[in-house]
Amino acid sequence: MKYCIIALPRFSQLGEKIAEAIDADILPYEEGIFKTAFADYKGIIAVMSAGIVIRSIAPLLTDKWHDPGIVVVTPDGKYGIPILGGHHGANDLASRLGEIGIIPVISTATEVHGRPSVEGYAQAVECRVINRPSTRRVNAAFLDGDVPVYEIPKPGIVVAGPGVSVLIRSKPYTIGIGARLGITPEEVVDAVTSALREAGIRADEVGAFATTEKKRPDQGLAEGISRLGGVLIYLGDDMINSIGTASPSRAGLIGLCGVAEPAAIACSEKGELIMKKKIYGRVTIAIGR
C-alpha cells in the first residue's frame, strides 16, 4: 500500500520522522493537496488538526471502498486517529505508528470490542468482498458472537442473502454476463473466451462472474461458468439497479437497468468498466476492474 504524509509547515519535522519510519512520501501542504493524494495514495497521514482534514476531504468522499484510509496525527505527535476507512487500511496504518511511539486511537466497533471484521478477515486471506453492502450486517453479527465461514474451494455457484458476505481471491477483473434463455454451456465458454482474448486478459486474472438472480434457473449459464473454472455470483435487482449503465439495454423489459455492465461494476474492486458490453451470439459480456 502506498502511503503519503501531509503536514503543515510548522509540523514538517514530525512529518519527516513518520515518513522515514513507514517509508511514505511527503507532500507539502497546500490548497488542493488532499485531492492529489486521494488520486495517488491508498493511505494518508495528516499531521494537523482533524478539523482542517475534515473540511479538506469532505467534497472528495465517495464511499469507503474507494476512498483512501486517513489517519490524523495530533501536532504533538502523541496520538494517531483513523478518521476515514478504519476497516480499509487506516486502523492498520495507525497501529504501525504505534511502533514509533504514536498511540493509535481506534474507534471502529469490532476492533474496540476485540472482534474480527469482514474486511479484516478478507485482507488476512488475500480476498476481497464481492457484495459490499453485506458487511454492515455481518460486522454487526461479529459483535454478538462468532460468524461461521464456509469455503468453496472448487468451481461452484454462490447464492447469498443480504446478510452473507461473499469473498473471492483478489484478482483484478470481474465479468458481468447476460444470456438468452436456454443458452448452452458451449456458447457461454466461447463467448467468455472470445471476450478475454479481445481484452488481452488471462483467464486466471478473473476473480468472479456475475449475473442477475433472474438467471438462476438457467443451467446452461451455470454449467458454462463451471467449465471455465469460475465462480458465478447472482446479484439482486436492487444491487444491479443501483448502478448506472454505460450502454442502452433491453433489460428494462425484466425490470433492470442492465445486466452485464452493472453486474461487472458491482463486483469489481475499483468500480471501473474496462470493456463495455459486447454481444457474442446469445451471450452478452462486460468486464470490470
C-alpha positions in Angstrom: 0.0 0.0 0.0 1.3 3.4 -1.0 1.3 6.0 1.9 1.9 9.7 2.0 2.4 12.3 4.8 0.7 15.7 4.6 2.0 18.0 7.3 1.5 21.7 8.0 4.9 23.5 7.6 5.3 24.0 11.3 5.0 20.3 11.9 7.2 19.2 9.0 9.9 17.7 11.2 7.3 15.3 12.7 6.1 14.5 9.3 9.6 13.7 8.1 10.1 11.4 11.1 6.9 9.5 10.3 7.7 9.3 6.6 11.1 7.7 7.3 9.6 5.2 9.8 7.0 3.8 7.4 8.6 4.5 4.1 6.0 7.1 2.9 6.1 10.0 0.6 5.9 13.6 1.9 3.5 16.0 0.2 3.9 19.7 1.1 0.7 21.1 2.4 -1.1 23.5 0.0 -4.5 24.1 -1.3 -5.8 21.1 -3.2 -3.2 18.7 -1.8 -5.8 16.3 -0.5 -7.4 16.0 -3.9 -4.0 15.0 -5.3 -3.4 12.5 -2.5 -6.8 10.9 -3.0 -6.0 10.1 -6.6 -2.5 8.6 -5.9 -2.4 7.0 -2.5 -4.3 4.4 -0.5 -3.3 5.7 2.9 -2.8 9.3 4.1 -1.4 10.5 7.3 -2.2 14.1 8.1 -0.2 16.0 10.8 -2.6 18.8 11.7 -5.9 19.3 13.4 -8.7 17.0 12.5 -10.9 19.9 11.6 -8.6 21.0 8.7 -8.6 17.5 7.4 -12.3 17.0 7.5 -13.0 20.3 5.7 -10.5 19.4 3.1 -11.7 15.9 2.3 -15.5 16.4 2.6 -16.0 17.3 -1.1 -13.8 14.3 -2.2 -15.6 11.5 -0.4 -17.3 8.8 -2.5 -17.6 5.5 -0.4 -15.5 3.5 2.0 -14.5 1.0 -0.7 -12.7 3.6 -2.9 -11.7 6.4 -0.5 -8.2 6.1 1.0 -7.7 5.4 4.7 -6.8 8.6 6.6 -5.1 8.9 9.9 -4.8 12.3 11.7 -1.6 12.6 13.9 -2.0 15.2 16.6 0.5 18.1 16.3 2.3 16.9 19.5 2.9 13.5 17.9 1.1 11.7 20.7 -2.0 10.2 19.0 -2.8 8.6 15.6 -6.5 8.7 15.0 -8.1 7.0 12.0 -10.9 9.2 10.8 -11.7 7.5 7.5 -11.5 3.9 6.2 -10.8 2.3 9.5 -11.5 -1.2 8.1 -9.8 -0.3 4.9 -6.3 0.3 6.0 -6.5 3.3 8.4 -6.6 1.1 11.5 -3.6 -0.9 10.4 -1.7 2.4 9.5 -2.4 3.8 12.9 -1.2 0.6 14.5 2.1 0.9 12.6 2.5 4.4 14.0 2.4 2.8 17.4 5.9 1.3 16.6 7.4 4.8 16.8 5.5 5.8 20.0 2.4 7.4 18.5 -0.7 6.0 20.3 -3.3 4.6 17.9 -6.9 5.7 18.8 -9.2 3.1 17.2 -13.0 3.7 17.2 -14.4 1.0 14.9 -16.8 -1.1 16.9 -15.3 -4.6 16.1 -11.8 -3.6 17.0 -12.8 -1.8 20.2 -14.6 -5.0 21.3 -11.7 -7.2 20.2 -13.8 -8.8 17.5 -12.9 -9.5 13.8 -14.4 -7.7 10.8 -15.3 -8.9 7.3 -12.7 -6.6 5.8 -10.0 -7.7 8.2 -10.7 -11.3 7.5 -10.7 -10.7 3.8 -7.3 -8.9 4.0 -5.8 -11.7 6.0 -6.7 -14.4 3.5 -5.9 -12.2 0.5 -9.5 -11.9 -0.7 -12.0 -9.1 -1.3 -15.7 -8.7 -0.7 -18.0 -9.0 -3.7 -21.3 -8.0 -2.1 -20.1 -5.0 -0.1 -23.4 -3.9 1.5 -23.5 -7.2 3.3 -20.6 -6.1 5.6 -22.8 -3.9 7.7 -24.9 -6.9 8.8 -22.0 -9.3 9.1 -19.8 -6.9 11.1 -22.8 -6.3 13.4 -23.2 -10.0 13.9 -19.5 -10.3 14.8 -20.2 -8.0 17.8 -22.7 -10.6 19.1 -20.7 -13.7 18.6 -18.8 -15.9 16.1 -19.8 -15.9 12.4 -19.3 -19.1 10.5 -17.0 -19.1 7.5 -17.8 -21.6 4.7 -15.2 -22.3 2.0 -16.0 -23.5 -1.5 -12.6 -24.5 -2.9 -13.9 -25.8 -6.3 -15.9 -24.2 -9.0 -19.4 -23.6 -7.8 -22.4 -21.3 -7.7 -22.9 -18.9 -4.8 -26.4 -17.8 -3.8 -26.1 -15.5 -0.8 -28.6 -13.4 1.1 -28.0 -9.8 2.1 -26.6 -10.8 5.5 -23.9 -13.0 4.0 -20.5 -11.6 2.8 -19.1 -13.4 -0.3 -15.3 -13.2 -0.6 -13.2 -14.0 -3.7 -9.5 -14.2 -4.2 -8.0 -10.8 -5.0 -7.8 -10.8 -8.8 -8.1 -7.7 -11.0 -11.1 -8.4 -13.2 -14.7 -9.4 -12.9 -17.0 -10.4 -15.8 -20.7 -9.4 -16.0 -22.7 -11.8 -18.1 -26.1 -11.8 -19.6 -27.6 -14.5 -21.8 -30.7 -15.5 -23.7 -33.0 -18.1 -22.2 -31.8 -21.7 -22.9 -28.2 -20.8 -23.5 -25.8 -23.8 -23.8 -22.6 -24.2 -21.8 -20.6 -24.2 -25.0 -22.0 -20.8 -26.0 -21.0 -19.4 -22.6 -17.5 -20.8 -22.8 -17.0 -19.5 -26.4 -18.3 -16.0 -25.5 -16.1 -15.6 -22.4 -13.0 -16.9 -24.2 -13.5 -14.5 -27.1 -14.1 -11.5 -24.8 -11.0 -12.3 -22.8 -8.9 -12.7 -25.9 -10.1 -9.3 -27.3 -9.5 -7.6 -24.0 -6.0 -9.1 -23.6 -6.9 -10.7 -20.2 -5.8 -14.1 -19.0 -8.5 -16.4 -17.6 -6.6 -16.6 -14.2 -6.9 -12.8 -13.8 -10.7 -13.1 -13.5 -12.0 -13.3 -9.9 -15.7 -13.9 -10.5 -18.5 -13.9 -12.9 -21.7 -12.0 -12.0 -25.3 -12.0 -13.4 -28.8 -11.3 -12.3 -30.6 -13.6 -9.9 -33.3 -14.0 -12.5 -30.8 -16.3 -14.3 -30.8 -18.9 -11.5 -33.0 -21.4 -13.5 -30.7 -21.2 -16.5 -28.5 -24.3 -16.0 -26.6 -23.7 -19.3 -25.1 -20.5 -17.9 -24.1 -22.0 -14.6 -22.6 -25.1 -16.3 -20.6 -22.9 -18.7 -19.1 -20.8 -15.9 -18.3 -24.1 -14.1 -16.4 -25.4 -17.1 -14.4 -22.2 -17.1 -13.4 -22.9 -13.5 -15.2 -19.7 -12.4 -17.4 -18.7 -9.6 -20.9 -17.4 -10.6 -22.5 -14.7 -8.4 -26.2 -14.0 -8.6 -27.0 -10.3 -7.8 -30.3 -9.0 -6.6 -32.3 -6.4 -8.5 -31.6 -3.6 -6.0 -27.9 -4.0 -6.4 -28.0 -4.1 -10.2 -30.4 -1.1 -10.4 -28.3 0.9 -8.1 -25.5 1.1 -10.7 -25.8 3.3 -13.8 -25.1 1.6 -17.1 -22.9 3.0 -19.9 -24.9 1.5 -22.7 -28.6 1.2 -23.6 -30.2 -2.1 -22.6 -33.3 -4.1 -23.2 -33.1 -5.4 -19.7 -35.8 -2.8 -18.8 -38.2 -5.4 -20.1 -37.4 -7.5 -17.0 -37.2 -4.6 -14.6 -33.5 -4.0 -14.7 -31.3 -1.1 -15.9 -29.0 -3.7 -17.5 -27.3 -7.0 -16.7 -23.7 -7.4 -18.0 -22.4 -3.9 -17.3 -23.9 -3.2 -13.8 -23.0 -6.8 -12.7 -19.4 -6.3 -13.8 -19.1 -3.0 -12.0 -20.9 -4.2 -8.8 -18.4 -7.0 -8.3 -15.3 -5.1 -9.3 -12.7 -3.6 -6.9 -12.3 -0.2 -8.5 -15.8 0.2 -9.9 -14.5 0.7 -13.4 -15.8 -0.7 -16.6 -12.9 -1.5 -18.9 -14.9 -3.2 -21.6 -18.5 -2.1 -22.4 -20.9 -4.9 -23.1 -20.4 -6.8 -26.3 -22.7 -9.4 -27.7 -21.3 -12.8 -28.7 -24.2 -14.7 -30.3 -26.7 -15.2 -27.5 -24.3 -14.1 -24.7 -23.5 -10.5 -23.5 -20.2 -9.8 -21.8 -18.8 -6.8 -19.9 -15.6 -6.6 -18.0 -15.0 -4.6 -14.8 -11.9 -3.8 -12.8 
